């Protein structure tokens, strides 16, 4: 029963995303040739661009790591300020309201 519910929820999310993105069957039917062309150009892969791809991949990874690090630091600080037992009311109440 739980597995069926999960599949129903996933299907509902996909259908909702399709409707909210204004995807129509007309667009999908005309996109097939362009999709086939795109996939055909992907194989065989062009390995001459690998150094630039690796450089961009590592840059993206660095940005993700730094963003996660700073968000953890910021959330820990805001969490301490918002807690009732670790900070005075003049800082805890506004911070807690900001976090809500």
C-alpha positions as CSV (number, residue, x, y, z in Angstrom):
1,X,0.0,0.0,0.0
2,X,2.8,2.4,0.9
3,X,4.6,1.8,-2.3
4,X,1.5,2.5,-4.4
5,X,1.0,5.7,-2.5
6,X,4.5,6.8,-3.2
7,X,4.1,6.1,-6.9
8,X,0.8,8.0,-7.0
9,X,2.5,11.0,-5.3
10,X,5.4,10.9,-7.7
11,X,3.0,10.7,-10.7
12,X,0.9,13.5,-9.3
13,X,4.0,15.7,-8.8
14,X,5.1,15.0,-12.4
15,X,1.6,15.9,-13.8
16,X,1.4,19.0,-11.6
17,X,4.9,20.1,-12.8
18,X,3.9,19.5,-16.4
19,X,0.8,21.6,-16.1
20,X,2.5,24.4,-14.3
21,X,5.3,24.5,-16.9
22,X,2.8,24.9,-19.7
23,X,3.9,21.7,-21.5
24,X,1.4,20.7,-24.2
25,X,1.3,17.6,-26.3
26,X,1.8,19.8,-29.4
27,X,5.1,21.0,-28.1
28,X,6.2,17.4,-27.2
29,X,5.3,16.0,-30.6
30,X,7.3,18.7,-32.5
31,X,10.2,18.4,-30.1
32,X,11.0,14.7,-31.0
33,X,13.2,15.5,-34.0
34,X,15.1,18.2,-32.1
35,X,15.6,15.8,-29.2
36,X,16.9,13.0,-31.6
37,X,19.3,15.5,-33.1
38,X,20.5,16.6,-29.7
39,X,21.1,13.0,-28.6
40,X,22.8,12.1,-31.9
41,X,25.3,14.9,-31.4
42,X,26.1,13.6,-27.9
43,X,27.5,10.3,-29.2
44,X,30.4,9.7,-29.6
45,X,31.4,12.3,-27.0
46,X,34.0,14.9,-27.9
47,X,36.8,14.4,-25.4
48,X,38.7,17.5,-26.6
49,X,36.5,19.6,-24.3
50,X,37.1,17.4,-21.3
51,X,39.7,19.7,-19.6
52,X,37.2,22.7,-19.7
53,X,34.4,20.4,-18.6
54,X,36.4,19.2,-15.6
55,X,37.4,22.7,-14.7
56,X,33.7,23.8,-14.7
57,X,32.7,20.7,-12.8
58,X,35.2,21.4,-10.0
59,X,34.1,25.1,-9.9
60,X,30.5,24.0,-9.4
61,X,31.5,21.6,-6.7
62,X,33.5,24.3,-4.9
63,X,30.5,26.7,-5.1
64,X,28.2,24.0,-3.6
65,X,30.7,23.2,-0.8
66,X,31.1,26.8,0.1
67,X,27.4,27.5,0.0
68,X,26.7,24.6,2.2
69,X,29.4,25.6,4.7
70,X,28.2,29.2,5.0
71,X,24.6,28.2,5.3
72,X,25.4,25.8,8.1
73,X,27.4,28.6,9.9
74,X,24.6,31.1,9.4
75,X,21.8,28.7,10.5
76,X,23.7,27.7,13.6
77,X,24.1,31.4,14.5
78,X,20.5,32.3,13.8
79,X,19.4,29.2,15.7
80,X,21.3,30.2,18.8
81,X,19.9,33.7,18.6
82,X,16.4,32.4,18.1
83,X,16.5,30.0,21.0
84,X,14.7,31.1,24.2
85,X,17.3,29.6,26.6
86,X,20.5,30.9,24.9
87,X,19.7,34.5,24.1
88,X,17.9,37.4,25.6
89,X,14.4,38.2,24.5
90,X,15.4,41.4,22.6
91,X,17.4,39.3,20.2
92,X,15.5,36.0,20.3
93,X,12.0,37.2,19.5
94,X,12.9,39.2,16.4
95,X,15.2,36.4,15.1
96,X,12.6,33.7,15.7
97,X,10.0,35.8,13.9
98,X,12.5,36.3,11.0
99,X,13.1,32.5,10.8
100,X,9.4,31.8,10.6
